């Protein structure tokens, strides 16, 4: 799980203009 959270962090911090994160239903552990 930590590997996926790390990848999400890298994607969020390296986004040039915008980053959109969405989900439907119950949030996963990554977005809590």
N, C-alpha and C positions, 0 to 999 in steps of 0.2 A: 504494500500500500504506500509506503514512503517513497518508492520509486515513482509512482504515478503522481503523487503530490508534488514531488520535485519537478517532474516534467511540466505539470500545470503551472508551477511557479515560474519556470523558465519561459514558458509561452506567454505568460501574463506580463513579465517584466521586459520581454523583448518585442512585444507588439509595437509596431511603428506608429499606427494611427489609432486603432481601436481593438478591443477584444470583447467579444460577446460570448458569455457563458450562459447556456440555458439548459433546462431539463424539464421533464414533466413527471408528475407524481412526487413521491417521497425523495428528498435530496439524498445523495450518496454521501459516504464518509469524506469524499474529496472536497465537497463544497460546504461542509459544516463548519 
